[in-house]
Amino acid sequence: MILMNPTAAQQFDYRWAPIHRVNRVKVPNTLWPWLVTQDSLTAKLQHLGTLTVDVIDDTWGAPTARERKRLKLRPREAARIRTVLLKVDGKAVIYARSIIPAKSLKGHWRQVKRLKNKPLGGYLFQHRALTRSNIEITQLPKNMFPNQQNALWARRSVFQQFGPGILVNEAFFEDINQLKPLFGFL
């Protein structure tokens, strides 16, 4: 079970930097490929074991100021906020927070609100017209997840096809380093 500091974990309102501005020496070598890959994390995790998604919350809510700014949303624009834990063989390896503006729920993206315990990444990467912004990285405060011994690294990017897009934030738990890489990217 992953315990979270509810006031900190409800948001990813931290300073983000483009990959090229991050001092790679500060990031563990085993984690760097996870942070920078443009490929589907869902697909990579599925190759390493049984992937399950525990939905923490999936409801309409208010994005943080930085999330609104990143998606160019006005202060009161509606957005669906989906927070999940991605687990491989029962171990939580990623905490994800996705911001899905109402204006983005068009076309096949209308199905996003019905994902339940299916991974968002698996759904998004099915569509060839999808584009993705550059990945940004941050180090989250140590107290965000009290049962994690160290500060965690996270990444975010915007997937675009309809409206302002979908902002996906992903924090990597230390257990991700225990996964045995089965393919070339790690």
GUMAR-971341 format. One record per atom (N, C-alpha, C): residue number from 1; atom name; x, y, z. Coordinates in steps of 0.001 Angstrom, whole numbers, padded with zeros to 6 digits. Example, Ala and Ser with C-alpha at 12.3 -4.5 7.8 and 13.67 -1.06 7.14 Angstrom:
% GUMAR-971341
pos; site; east; north; up
1; N; 013190; -005690; 007800
1; CA; 012300; -004500; 007800
1; C; 013200; -003300; 007800
2; N; 012850; -002250; 007080
2; CA; 013670; -001060; 007140
2; C; 012900; 000030; 007870
***
This chain:
% GUMAR-971341
pos; site; east; north; up
1; N; 000846; -001190; 000000
1; CA; 000000; 000000; 000000
1; C; 000885; 001245; 000000
2; N; 000581; 002177; -000877
2; CA; 001337; 003427; -000957
2; C; 000578; 004473; -000147
3; N; 001222; 004986; 000875
3; CA; 000623; 006046; 001667
3; C; 001037; 007373; 001064
4; N; 000109; 008327; 001062
4; CA; 000419; 009627; 000485
4; C; 000068; 010724; 001464
5; N; 000852; 011758; 001438
5; CA; 000517; 012965; 002158
5; C; -000592; 013618; 001336
6; N; -001850; 013587; 001812
6; CA; -002959; 014023; 000955
6; C; -002863; 015469; 000491
7; N; -002326; 016361; 001298
7; CA; -002253; 017748; 000849
7; C; -001193; 017948; -000213
8; N; -000128; 017172; -000186
8; CA; 000920; 017296; -001202
8; C; 000619; 016451; -002427
9; N; 000119; 015248; -002217
9; CA; -000073; 014318; -003327
9; C; -001237; 014706; -004228
10; N; -002131; 015550; -003748
10; CA; -003266; 015914; -004588
10; C; -002852; 016811; -005747
11; N; -001640; 017294; -005729
11; CA; -001222; 018172; -006816
11; C; 000235; 017954; -007193
12; N; 000565; 018388; -008351
12; CA; 001942; 018347; -008837
12; C; 002345; 019791; -009118
13; N; 002154; 020657; -008155
13; CA; 002383; 022074; -008359
13; C; 003821; 022440; -008011
14; N; 004762; 021925; -008805
14; CA; 006172; 022143; -008569
14; C; 006811; 022725; -009814
15; N; 008053; 023143; -009699
15; CA; 008765; 023700; -010853
15; C; 009243; 022559; -011749
16; N; 008919; 022674; -013015
16; CA; 009271; 021656; -014003
16; C; 010323; 022217; -014939
17; N; 011225; 021343; -015411
17; CA; 012284; 021768; -016328
17; C; 012320; 020828; -017528
18; N; 012606; 021382; -018714
18; CA; 012789; 020511; -019879
18; C; 013956; 019549; -019621
19; N; 013899; 018390; -020253
19; CA; 014930; 017364; -020053
19; C; 016337; 017921; -020232
20; N; 016548; 018725; -021273
20; CA; 017905; 019213; -021560
20; C; 018439; 020156; -020480
21; N; 017578; 020629; -019580
21; CA; 018040; 021518; -018503
21; C; 018248; 020787; -017183
22; N; 017964; 019490; -017155
22; CA; 018102; 018713; -015932
22; C; 019520; 018158; -015846
23; N; 020146; 018334; -014696
23; CA; 021482; 017793; -014469
23; C; 021355; 016280; -014301
24; N; 021732; 015547; -015328
24; CA; 021544; 014094; -015348
24; C; 022270; 013401; -014193
25; N; 023329; 014001; -013698
25; CA; 024092; 013416; -012593
25; C; 023221; 013277; -011343
26; N; 022240; 014144; -011181
26; CA; 021365; 014099; -010009
26; C; 020344; 012967; -010078
27; N; 020065; 012471; -011282
27; CA; 019048; 011443; -011488
27; C; 019717; 010067; -011493
28; N; 019169; 009098; -010726
28; CA; 019749; 007750; -010755
28; C; 019794; 007193; -012178
29; N; 020907; 006534; -012524
29; CA; 021084; 005982; -013871
29; C; 019957; 005047; -014275
30; N; 019458; 004254; -013330
30; CA; 018395; 003301; -013656
30; C; 017068; 003997; -013940
31; N; 016907; 005204; -013440
31; CA; 015642; 005928; -013611
31; C; 015619; 006798; -014864
32; N; 016774; 007271; -015292
32; CA; 016839; 008203; -016427
32; C; 016069; 007708; -017655
33; N; 016251; 006453; -018093
33; CA; 015515; 006001; -019287
33; C; 013988; 006056; -019113
34; N; 013514; 005796; -017901
34; CA; 012067; 005882; -017648
34; C; 011589; 007319; -017799
35; N; 012381; 008268; -017341
35; CA; 011986; 009675; -017395
35; C; 011957; 010222; -018818
36; N; 012875; 009782; -019654
36; CA; 013032; 010422; -020958
36; C; 012385; 009681; -022125
37; N; 011911; 008461; -021916
37; CA; 011355; 007717; -023045
37; C; 010104; 008400; -023614
38; N; 010041; 008423; -024928
38; CA; 008858; 008959; -025614
38; C; 007836; 007853; -025853
39; N; 008238; 006616; -025611
39; CA; 007363; 005472; -025834
39; C; 006347; 005344; -024698
40; N; 005402; 004472; -024880
40; CA; 004365; 004220; -023889
40; C; 004941; 003514; -022665
41; N; 004827; 004135; -021491
41; CA; 005240; 003479; -020253
41; C; 004367; 002250; -020010
42; N; 003087; 002361; -020357
42; CA; 002170; 001238; -020182
42; C; 002700; -000002; -020909
43; N; 003076; 000156; -022162
43; CA; 003578; -000979; -022946
43; C; 004857; -001535; -022331
44; N; 005754; -000663; -021887
44; CA; 007009; -001122; -021288
44; C; 006745; -001890; -019993
45; N; 005836; -001375; -019167
45; CA; 005522; -002052; -017914
45; C; 004847; -003399; -018157
46; N; 004001; -003480; -019179
46; CA; 003321; -004742; -019490
46; C; 004309; -005825; -019912
47; N; 005443; -005440; -020481
47; CA; 006471; -006412; -020852
47; C; 007254; -006918; -019648
48; N; 007152; -006219; -018521
48; CA; 007943; -006568; -017340
48; C; 007165; -007369; -016303
49; N; 005868; -007517; -016507
49; CA; 005047; -008264; -015552
49; C; 003581; -007949; -015765
50; N; 002769; -008332; -014796
50; CA; 001334; -008080; -014870
50; C; 001048; -006660; -014409
51; N; 000548; -005842; -015317
51; CA; 000249; -004449; -015016
51; C; -001190; -004316; -014542
52; N; -001369; -003660; -013403
52; CA; -002706; -003331; -012918
52; C; -002756; -001840; -012611
53; N; -003960; -001296; -012671
53; CA; -004180; 000122; -012402
53; C; -005136; 000242; -011229
54; N; -004680; 000862; -010149
54; CA; -005548; 001158; -009012
54; C; -005975; 002612; -009126
55; N; -007255; 002846; -009349
55; CA; -007764; 004206; -009475
55; C; -007955; 004787; -008070
56; N; -007256; 005869; -007795
56; CA; -007391; 006571; -006520
56; C; -008570; 007533; -006604
57; N; -008631; 008269; -007716
57; CA; -009702; 009240; -007919
57; C; -009851; 009495; -009418
58; N; -011078; 009699; -009854
58; CA; -011358; 010010; -011250
58; C; -012647; 010823; -011259
59; N; -012478; 012140; -011166
59; CA; -013640; 013005; -011009
59; C; -013333; 014402; -011550
60; N; -014359; 015203; -011689
60; CA; -014172; 016597; -012099
60; C; -013583; 017374; -010938
61; N; -012620; 018237; -011245
61; CA; -011976; 019000; -010192
61; C; -011235; 020199; -010740
62; N; -010492; 020842; -009854
62; CA; -009749; 022053; -010213
62; C; -008263; 021729; -010375
63; N; -007722; 021945; -011570
63; CA; -006272; 021783; -011745
63; C; -005519; 022826; -010927
64; N; -004254; 022547; -010643
64; CA; -003426; 023533; -009950
64; C; -003144; 024696; -010898
65; N; -002601; 025768; -010364
65; CA; -002277; 026942; -011187
65; C; -001287; 026572; -012296
66; N; -000260; 025786; -011979
66; CA; 000723; 025392; -012999
66; C; 000116; 024453; -014038
67; N; -000792; 023579; -013613
67; CA; -001457; 022693; -014569
67; C; -002338; 023496; -015520
68; N; -003074; 024466; -014974
68; CA; -003913; 025340; -015819
68; C; -003042; 026097; -016817
69; N; -001930; 026626; -016323
69; CA; -001039; 027390; -017200
69; C; -000470; 026494; -018302
70; N; -000056; 025277; -017957
70; CA; 000533; 024363; -018942
70; C; -000466; 024002; -020039
71; N; -001754; 023887; -019676
71; CA; -002800; 023551; -020640
71; C; -003501; 024784; -021217
72; N; -003069; 025965; -020774
72; CA; -003670; 027235; -021213
72; C; -005176; 027272; -020926
73; N; -005543; 026862; -019712
73; CA; -006943; 026865; -019289
73; C; -007256; 028125; -018498
74; N; -008474; 028588; -018639
74; CA; -008936; 029712; -017809
74; C; -009206; 029182; -016395
75; N; -009223; 030064; -015391
75; CA; -009345; 029618; -014000
75; C; -010530; 028697; -013693
76; N; -011661; 028888; -014305
76; CA; -012823; 028070; -013945
76; C; -013166; 026995; -014984
77; N; -012268; 026746; -015922
77; CA; -012557; 025717; -016931
77; C; -012592; 024341; -016295
78; N; -013582; 023555; -016699
78; CA; -013771; 022219; -016139
78; C; -012701; 021257; -016637
79; N; -012239; 020403; -015722
79; CA; -011269; 019369; -016078
79; C; -011523; 018131; -015230
80; N; -011365; 017006; -015855
80; CA; -011434; 015730; -015140
80; C; -010027; 015442; -014636
81; N; -009925; 015065; -013373
81; CA; -008629; 014765; -012773
81; C; -008628; 013297; -012382
82; N; -007690; 012586; -012962
82; CA; -007589; 011133; -012751
82; C; -006257; 010834; -012073
83; N; -006318; 010238; -010885
83; CA; -005102; 009840; -010189
83; C; -005124; 008324; -010013
84; N; -004003; 007697; -010355
84; CA; -003917; 006239; -010298
84; C; -002545; 005791; -009817
85; N; -002494; 004542; -009379
85; CA; -001226; 003864; -009132
85; C; -001077; 002793; -010191
86; N; 000060; 002766; -010855
86; CA; 000371; 001692; -011788
86; C; 001224; 000684; -011033
87; N; 000786; -000570; -011064
87; CA; 001476; -001631; -010332
87; C; 001925; -002711; -011304
88; N; 003103; -003243; -011047
88; CA; 003608; -004385; -011803
88; C; 003780; -005522; -010810
89; N; 003097; -006617; -011077
89; CA; 003113; -007783; -010189
89; C; 002807; -007388; -008745
90; N; 001847; -006474; -008590
90; CA; 001383; -006067; -007263
90; C; 002180; -004968; -006592
91; N; 003313; -004555; -007167
91; CA; 004128; -003487; -006571
91; C; 003855; -002171; -007273
92; N; 003534; -001141; -006488
92; CA; 003299; 000185; -007064
92; C; 004624; 000754; -007561
93; N; 004634; 001155; -008844
93; CA; 005863; 001695; -009425
93; C; 005685; 003132; -009931
94; N; 004443; 003534; -010226
94; CA; 004201; 004891; -010726
94; C; 002901; 005427; -010140
95; N; 002955; 006678; -009691
95; CA; 001770; 007431; -009301
95; C; 001523; 008404; -010445
96; N; 000325; 008388; -011015
96; CA; 000030; 009274; -012148
96; C; -001155; 010168; -011843
97; N; -001046; 011410; -012264
97; CA; -002121; 012397; -012146
97; C; -002307; 012992; -013538
98; N; -003494; 012791; -014095
98; CA; -003790; 013294; -015436
98; C; -004871; 014353; -015363
99; N; -004668; 015430; -016115
99; CA; -005630; 016529; -016186
99; C; -006245; 016483; -017580
100; N; -007560; 016262; -017615
100; CA; -008271; 016071; -018878
100; C; -009336; 017158; -019000
101; N; -009032; 018257; -019668
101; CA; -010009; 019345; -019802
101; C; -011270; 018880; -020529
102; N; -012391; 019431; -020140
102; CA; -013665; 019095; -020793
102; C; -013573; 019363; -022291
103; N; -012857; 020428; -022688
103; CA; -012719; 020777; -024112
103; C; -011932; 019736; -024896
104; N; -011216; 018851; -024198
104; CA; -010436; 017804; -024872
104; C; -011230; 016519; -025066
105; N; -012377; 016407; -024432
105; CA; -013182; 015184; -024518
105; C; -014039; 015197; -025773
106; N; -013357; 015092; -026919
106; CA; -014009; 015078; -028237
106; C; -013580; 013826; -028975
107; N; -014289; 013504; -030032
107; CA; -013926; 012350; -030845
107; C; -013797; 011106; -029983
108; N; -012817; 010279; -030300
108; CA; -012628; 009051; -029528
108; C; -012153; 009336; -028104
109; N; -011648; 010540; -027832
109; CA; -011228; 010882; -026466
109; C; -012411; 010969; -025503
110; N; -013635; 010983; -026002
110; CA; -014791; 010958; -025093
110; C; -014782; 009697; -024242
111; N; -014132; 008639; -024729
111; CA; -014074; 007365; -023996
111; C; -013136; 007429; -022782
112; N; -012273; 008427; -022718
112; CA; -011298; 008532; -021629
112; C; -011989; 008531; -020264
113; N; -013145; 009157; -020172
113; CA; -013824; 009222; -018872
113; C; -014423; 007883; -018456
114; N; -014362; 006887; -019334
114; CA; -014904; 005560; -019018
114; C; -013804; 004498; -018866
115; N; -012578; 004900; -018670
115; CA; -011467; 003949; -018606
115; C; -011515; 003026; -017385
116; N; -012025; 003539; -016277
116; CA; -012034; 002801; -015001
116; C; -010610; 002341; -014680
117; N; -010361; 001027; -014573
117; CA; -009032; 000559; -014158
117; C; -008143; 000169; -015348
118; N; -008422; 000743; -016514
118; CA; -007549; 000540; -017671
118; C; -006555; 001705; -017728
119; N; -005341; 001459; -018213
119; CA; -004336; 002525; -018250
119; C; -004636; 003568; -019331
120; N; -004522; 004827; -018961
120; CA; -004716; 005929; -019900
120; C; -003688; 005857; -021024
121; N; -002434; 005580; -020688
121; CA; -001378; 005519; -021700
121; C; -001665; 004485; -022770
122; N; -002166; 003345; -022365
122; CA; -002504; 002306; -023321
122; C; -003561; 002760; -024304
123; N; -004475; 003594; -023829
123; CA; -005532; 004115; -024695
123; C; -004981; 005205; -025625
124; N; -004222; 006145; -025081
124; CA; -003723; 007267; -025874
124; C; -002813; 006814; -027012
125; N; -001918; 005877; -026735
125; CA; -000936; 005470; -027729
125; C; -001524; 004617; -028858
126; N; -002809; 004284; -028798
126; CA; -003466; 003539; -029879
126; C; -003732; 004404; -031099
127; N; -003689; 005717; -030948
127; CA; -004138; 006622; -031993
127; C; -002961; 007325; -032661
128; N; -002845; 007143; -033961
128; CA; -001702; 007662; -034718
128; C; -001670; 009185; -034811
129; N; -002799; 009847; -034725
129; CA; -002831; 011308; -034851
129; C; -002338; 012005; -033582
130; N; -002026; 011242; -032565
130; CA; -001584; 011778; -031285
130; C; -000227; 012464; -031422
131; N; -000084; 013635; -030817
131; CA; 001229; 014279; -030698
131; C; 001507; 014484; -029217
132; N; 002784; 014660; -028905
132; CA; 003177; 014804; -027511
132; C; 004142; 015965; -027378
133; N; 003956; 016754; -026333
133; CA; 004875; 017858; -026068
133; C; 006210; 017301; -025579
134; N; 007177; 018178; -025442
134; CA; 008438; 017784; -024827
134; C; 008182; 017376; -023381
135; N; 008968; 016444; -022903
135; CA; 008847; 015977; -021519
135; C; 009559; 016955; -020603
136; N; 008920; 017246; -019471
136; CA; 009524; 018077; -018423
136; C; 009702; 017205; -017186
137; N; 010714; 017524; -016393
137; CA; 011070; 016717; -015228
137; C; 011160; 017594; -013984
138; N; 010851; 016995; -012840
138; CA; 011034; 017661; -011553
138; C; 011374; 016620; -010503
139; N; 011946; 017085; -009400
139; CA; 012130; 016209; -008240
139; C; 011117; 016654; -007203
140; N; 010285; 015718; -006783
140; CA; 009220; 016015; -005823
140; C; 009781; 016007; -004408
141; N; 009131; 016728; -003496
141; CA; 009629; 016766; -002121
141; C; 009553; 015393; -001449
142; N; 010472; 015168; -000546
142; CA; 010575; 013890; 000144
142; C; 009289; 013535; 000893
143; N; 008583; 014500; 001404
143; CA; 007398; 014221; 002222
143; C; 006133; 013967; 001418
144; N; 006218; 013980; 000107
144; CA; 005017; 013789; -000691
144; C; 004447; 012385; -000515
145; N; 005317; 011400; -000461
145; CA; 004919; 010012; -000242
145; C; 005712; 009510; 000966
146; N; 005132; 009600; 002168
146; CA; 005872; 009314; 003399
146; C; 006527; 007933; 003461
147; N; 005987; 006940; 002762
147; CA; 006610; 005612; 002842
147; C; 007724; 005427; 001813
148; N; 008063; 006466; 001080
148; CA; 009199; 006429; 000163
148; C; 010379; 007092; 000869
149; N; 011519; 006415; 000873
149; CA; 012660; 006910; 001649
149; C; 013304; 008155; 001064
150; N; 013223; 008317; -000248
150; CA; 013889; 009441; -000898
150; C; 012886; 010316; -001637
151; N; 013340; 011486; -002017
151; CA; 012526; 012347; -002883
151; C; 012365; 011616; -004215
152; N; 011230; 011778; -004839
152; CA; 010937; 011063; -006079
152; C; 011100; 011965; -007288
153; N; 011450; 011347; -008406
153; CA; 011508; 012060; -009679
153; C; 010191; 011867; -010406
154; N; 009794; 012892; -011135
154; CA; 008537; 012844; -011883
154; C; 008740; 013492; -013244
155; N; 007828; 013175; -014134
155; CA; 007852; 013794; -015459
155; C; 006431; 014171; -015824
156; N; 006319; 015076; -016804
156; CA; 005009; 015434; -017326
156; C; 005133; 015796; -018797
157; N; 004039; 015602; -019501
157; CA; 003956; 016017; -020898
157; C; 002482; 016134; -021256
158; N; 002231; 016827; -022358
158; CA; 000862; 017028; -022826
158; C; 000675; 016214; -024103
159; N; -000358; 015379; -024087
159; CA; -000741; 014629; -025275
159; C; -001816; 015434; -025980
160; N; -001634; 015668; -027289
160; CA; -002557; 016530; -028002
160; C; -003175; 015824; -029195
161; N; -004473; 015984; -029274
161; CA; -005231; 015563; -030439
161; C; -006515; 016379; -030517
162; N; -007117; 016634; -029354
162; CA; -008339; 017432; -029289
162; C; -008189; 018496; -028208
163; N; -008754; 019679; -028470
163; CA; -008754; 020749; -027466
163; C; -007355; 021054; -026979
164; N; -007226; 021438; -025701
164; CA; -005915; 021782; -025155
164; C; -005032; 020564; -024872
165; N; -005587; 019358; -025012
165; CA; -004806; 018145; -024772
165; C; -005038; 017580; -023391
166; N; -004235; 016581; -023052
166; CA; -004296; 015921; -021745
166; C; -002908; 016001; -021128
167; N; -002844; 016571; -019928
167; CA; -001582; 016677; -019201
167; C; -001418; 015438; -018325
168; N; -000319; 014711; -018528
168; CA; -000047; 013503; -017751
168; C; 001207; 013734; -016914
169; N; 001041; 013629; -015593
169; CA; 002138; 013727; -014625
169; C; 002398; 012327; -014082
170; N; 003667; 011916; -014007
170; CA; 004002; 010581; -013517
170; C; 005161; 010663; -012540
171; N; 004948; 010150; -011319
171; CA; 006003; 010072; -010307
171; C; 006456; 008623; -010202
172; N; 007770; 008418; -010173
172; CA; 008343; 007079; -010195
172; C; 008770; 006659; -008794
173; N; 008159; 005580; -008295
173; CA; 008527; 005041; -006993
173; C; 009823; 004247; -007100
174; N; 010505; 004097; -005978
174; CA; 011789; 003400; -005957
174; C; 011676; 001957; -006433
175; N; 010526; 001321; -006249
175; CA; 010359; -000078; -006674
175; C; 010503; -000268; -008183
176; N; 010423; 000812; -008958
176; CA; 010599; 000666; -010401
176; C; 012013; 000175; -010716
177; N; 012953; 000487; -009830
177; CA; 014341; 000048; -010028
177; C; 014510; -001457; -009831
178; N; 013515; -002116; -009225
178; CA; 013586; -003561; -009008
178; C; 013120; -004351; -010224
179; N; 012497; -003672; -011194
179; CA; 012006; -004366; -012374
179; C; 013181; -004787; -013246
180; N; 013097; -005948; -013781
180; CA; 014147; -006474; -014655
180; C; 013858; -006050; -016092
181; N; 014717; -005240; -016690
181; CA; 014458; -004813; -018077
181; C; 014557; -005993; -019042
182; N; 013545; -006096; -019894
182; CA; 013502; -007181; -020864
182; C; 013748; -006700; -022292
183; N; 013969; -005413; -022457
183; CA; 014135; -004878; -023803
183; C; 015170; -003765; -023759
184; N; 015550; -003287; -024913
184; CA; 016709; -002448; -025061
184; C; 016707; -001067; -024457
185; N; 015586; -000528; -024018
185; CA; 015647; 000876; -023653
185; C; 016271; 001112; -022289
186; N; 016388; 000107; -021454
186; CA; 016981; 000312; -020128
186; C; 018402; -000212; -020063
***
